[in-house]
């Protein structure tokens, strides 16, 4: 019998390694994949997430992405908290 029913079909590619990934992004993909995938569903969250994982701070990234820091897009705070907790050193958070 086979290995089980899950497999890669239909899964998000958001957490797959890419040649230009920074140490921060690699760490976040390894440790915060669920939060990254959730953030990919919302363009504002994706903008904030990409900015934070690129070395920006949450407030500055929210401003850059034209979103209200006091009411961040769904998933943005969870991604930031995961990245800060799991990859703080690698991401400079």
Buried (B, 14 or more C-beta within 10 A) or exposed (E): EEEEEEEEEEEEEBBEEEEEBEEBBBBBBEBBBBBBBBBBEBEBBBBBBBBBBEEBEBEEBBBEBEBEBEEBBEBBBBBBBBBBEBBEEBBEB
